[in-house]
Amino acid sequence: MQATSVTRILVWSRGLRLAHWSLALSSIGFLITGWLMNNTSVVAATTTEIHYMLSALLLPALLLRLYLLFFGKGSDHLSACEPDLHRLSQAWLVLKFYLTLGKAPLPKWYSHNPLWGPLYLALFFILILSGISGLMLLNDVSLIGSLSLYDLHHFCYQIVGVFTLLHILSVFSHDLGGNISGMINGQRIFEVEQSKQHPSSTSHSVEIDDLLKTLKKS
C-alpha cells in the first residue's frame, strides 16, 4: 500500500542562495545602468561609476557559484544541472508548460528545473565573458585582434537581458508548491509516496530516497 505525505526538504544551500541573489541583483543593476549609460547623457557619468561598482558584487558571487559548481555537493554541483535522457524528456514537458501558458502539466524534479539547468551553465559562461570584457574595457583595452570587446560586452548584455526577462516570467509561472520561496529559505515542498508499512518516524534520509524514487516516475 502506498501513502502520500508532504515534506519540506533543504534543497538549496546557503552558499548557493547567496550566490544566486547576488548574481540576480547585480545583473539587474548592470542591465539598468548599462541602458542608462548609452541612452541618457545627463546621468551617464554617475551610472558608469555604479556600473563598475556593481562588479564588486557580481564577480565574487560568480566566483562563489563557480566554486560550488565544481567543488560543491548535491544541488550545488555541476551534475545537478547536466542534462540526461530523463531530464531532457522533462525539459520538453516544462517547455510545453510554457508554450501552453500553464495548461500542460509540469513534471516533478528535485532541484534545478530540467529546462533551466543547462541554461544556467550557459549563463555562467556569458557572465564570465561579460566580466572579462568589462574589466578589459575599464583598462582601456578595446580590441583583441579583430574582436571588439565593446561588441562582445554588448552581446553579453543582450543575452543576460533576454535571460533575465524570461527567468522572471518563469518565476511567476512556477509560483506554486514553494518553488520560489525555496530560493529564499532553501527548502522545497514535495509529495512523497511511502509504503504504509514504513513507521511514521522514518528518518530524513529515507524520505529523500522515497522522494527521488517518486520523481523518477514522473
C-alpha positions as CSV (number, residue, x, y, z in Angstrom):
1,M,0.0,0.0,0.0
2,Q,1.2,3.5,-0.9
3,A,0.5,6.7,1.1
4,T,1.4,10.2,0.1
5,S,2.9,12.6,2.6
6,V,4.0,16.2,2.3
7,T,7.5,17.1,3.4
8,R,9.9,20.1,3.3
9,I,13.5,19.3,2.3
10,L,16.5,21.6,2.3
11,V,17.5,21.6,-1.4
12,W,19.4,24.9,-1.8
13,S,22.5,25.5,0.4
14,R,23.2,28.9,2.0
15,G,26.2,29.5,-0.3
16,L,24.1,28.8,-3.5
17,R,21.4,31.1,-2.3
18,L,23.9,33.8,-1.5
19,A,25.5,33.5,-5.0
20,H,22.1,33.3,-6.7
21,W,20.7,36.5,-5.2
22,S,24.0,38.4,-5.5
23,L,24.2,37.5,-9.2
24,A,20.5,38.3,-9.7
25,L,20.7,41.8,-8.1
26,S,24.0,42.7,-9.7
27,S,22.8,41.5,-13.1
28,I,19.6,43.6,-12.9
29,G,21.8,46.6,-11.8
30,F,24.1,46.0,-14.7
31,L,21.2,45.9,-17.2
32,I,19.7,49.2,-15.8
33,T,22.9,51.1,-15.6
34,G,24.1,49.8,-19.0
35,W,21.0,51.1,-20.6
36,L,21.2,54.5,-18.9
37,M,24.9,54.8,-19.8
38,N,24.0,54.6,-23.5
39,N,20.7,56.4,-23.6
40,T,20.8,59.2,-21.0
41,S,23.7,61.6,-21.3
42,V,22.6,63.5,-18.2
43,V,23.3,60.7,-15.7
44,A,25.8,58.8,-17.9
45,A,28.8,59.6,-15.6
46,T,27.1,58.6,-12.4
47,T,25.6,55.4,-13.9
48,T,29.0,54.5,-15.3
49,E,30.5,54.6,-11.8
50,I,27.7,52.5,-10.4
51,H,28.0,50.1,-13.3
52,Y,31.7,49.4,-12.5
53,M,31.0,49.3,-8.7
54,L,28.5,46.5,-9.3
55,S,31.4,44.3,-10.4
56,A,32.4,44.2,-6.8
57,L,29.2,42.3,-6.2
58,L,28.9,40.2,-9.3
59,L,32.5,38.9,-9.6
60,P,32.8,37.4,-6.1
61,A,29.3,36.0,-6.5
62,L,30.2,34.4,-9.8
63,L,33.4,33.0,-8.4
64,L,31.5,31.5,-5.5
65,R,28.9,29.9,-7.8
66,L,31.7,28.5,-10.0
67,Y,33.5,27.1,-6.9
68,L,30.2,25.4,-5.8
69,L,29.6,24.2,-9.3
70,F,32.9,22.2,-9.4
71,F,33.5,21.5,-5.7
72,G,30.1,21.7,-4.1
73,K,27.8,18.9,-3.2
74,G,24.2,18.0,-4.0
75,S,22.2,20.7,-5.8
76,D,25.3,23.0,-5.8
77,H,27.3,20.7,-8.1
78,L,27.5,20.7,-11.9
79,S,25.9,17.3,-12.0
80,A,22.6,18.8,-10.8
81,C,22.4,20.9,-14.0
82,E,23.8,18.5,-16.6
83,P,21.1,17.1,-18.9
84,D,20.5,13.4,-19.3
85,L,17.7,11.5,-21.1
86,H,15.3,11.7,-18.2
87,R,15.9,15.4,-17.7
88,L,15.7,16.1,-21.4
89,S,12.3,14.5,-21.5
90,Q,11.3,16.6,-18.5
91,A,12.7,19.7,-20.2
92,W,10.3,19.2,-23.1
93,L,7.4,19.0,-20.7
94,V,8.5,22.2,-19.0
95,L,8.7,23.9,-22.4
96,K,5.3,22.6,-23.2
97,F,4.0,24.1,-19.9
98,Y,5.3,27.5,-21.0
99,L,4.0,27.3,-24.6
100,T,0.5,26.3,-23.4
101,L,0.6,29.2,-20.8
102,G,0.4,26.8,-17.9
103,K,-2.3,24.5,-19.2
104,A,0.0,21.5,-19.7
105,P,1.1,19.7,-16.5
106,L,4.6,20.2,-15.1
107,P,6.9,17.2,-14.4
108,K,8.4,16.7,-10.9
109,W,12.0,17.4,-10.2
110,Y,14.2,17.6,-7.2
111,S,16.5,20.7,-7.5
112,H,17.2,22.6,-10.7
113,N,14.4,23.0,-13.3
114,P,15.3,20.4,-16.0
115,L,14.9,23.1,-18.7
116,W,16.7,25.9,-17.0
117,G,19.6,23.8,-15.5
118,P,21.6,23.7,-18.7
119,L,20.7,27.4,-19.4
120,Y,22.3,28.3,-16.1
121,L,25.6,26.8,-17.2
122,A,25.4,28.8,-20.4
123,L,24.6,32.0,-18.4
124,F,27.6,31.5,-16.2
125,F,29.8,31.3,-19.3
126,I,28.2,34.5,-20.7
127,L,28.8,36.3,-17.3
128,I,32.4,35.2,-17.4
129,L,32.8,36.8,-20.9
130,S,30.9,39.9,-19.7
131,G,33.2,40.2,-16.7
132,I,36.4,39.7,-18.6
133,S,35.4,42.1,-21.4
134,G,34.2,44.7,-18.9
135,L,37.4,44.7,-16.9
136,M,39.5,45.0,-20.1
137,L,37.4,47.9,-21.3
138,L,37.9,49.5,-17.9
139,N,41.6,49.3,-18.5
140,D,41.2,50.8,-22.0
141,V,41.7,47.6,-23.9
142,S,39.1,47.6,-26.6
143,L,40.4,45.1,-29.1
144,I,41.8,41.6,-29.1
145,G,43.0,41.1,-32.6
146,S,39.9,41.9,-34.7
147,L,37.5,41.2,-31.9
148,S,35.8,44.3,-30.5
149,L,35.5,43.9,-26.7
150,Y,32.8,46.5,-26.7
151,D,30.7,44.4,-29.2
152,L,31.4,41.3,-27.1
153,H,30.3,43.1,-23.9
154,H,27.2,44.4,-25.6
155,F,26.3,41.0,-26.9
156,C,26.7,39.5,-23.4
157,Y,24.5,42.4,-22.2
158,Q,21.7,41.4,-24.6
159,I,21.9,37.7,-23.7
160,V,21.7,38.4,-20.0
161,G,18.8,40.8,-20.6
162,V,16.8,38.2,-22.5
163,F,17.7,35.5,-19.9
164,T,16.6,37.8,-17.0
165,L,13.3,38.7,-18.6
166,L,12.5,35.0,-19.4
167,H,13.6,33.9,-16.0
168,I,11.4,36.5,-14.2
169,L,8.4,35.4,-16.3
170,S,9.1,31.7,-15.5
171,V,9.4,32.6,-11.8
172,F,5.9,33.9,-11.7
173,S,4.6,30.8,-13.6
174,H,6.3,28.5,-11.1
175,D,5.0,30.3,-8.0
176,L,3.3,27.1,-6.8
177,G,4.5,24.5,-4.3
178,G,7.1,26.6,-2.7
179,N,9.4,26.8,-5.7
180,I,10.0,30.5,-5.3
181,S,10.3,30.7,-1.5
182,G,12.7,27.8,-1.8
183,M,15.4,30.1,-3.2
184,I,14.9,32.3,0.0
185,N,14.8,29.7,2.8
186,G,16.4,26.8,0.9
187,Q,13.5,24.4,1.2
188,R,11.0,23.0,-1.2
189,I,7.8,21.2,-0.6
190,F,7.3,17.7,-2.0
191,E,4.7,15.0,-2.1
192,V,6.4,11.7,-1.2
193,E,4.9,8.3,-1.9
194,Q,5.7,6.0,1.0
195,S,4.7,2.5,1.9
196,K,2.2,2.3,4.8
197,Q,4.4,-0.3,6.3
198,H,7.0,2.4,7.0
199,P,6.7,3.8,10.5
200,S,5.7,7.4,10.9
201,S,9.1,8.2,12.4
202,T,11.1,7.3,9.2
203,S,14.4,9.1,9.0
204,H,15.0,12.1,6.8
205,S,17.4,10.1,4.6
206,V,14.7,7.6,3.9
207,E,12.3,10.4,3.0
208,I,14.7,11.6,0.4
209,D,15.2,8.1,-1.0
210,D,11.4,7.8,-1.3
211,L,11.2,11.2,-2.9
212,L,13.8,10.5,-5.6
213,K,12.0,7.2,-6.4
214,T,8.7,9.2,-6.8
215,L,10.3,11.9,-9.0
216,K,11.9,9.3,-11.3
217,K,8.4,8.0,-12.1
218,S,7.4,11.5,-13.4
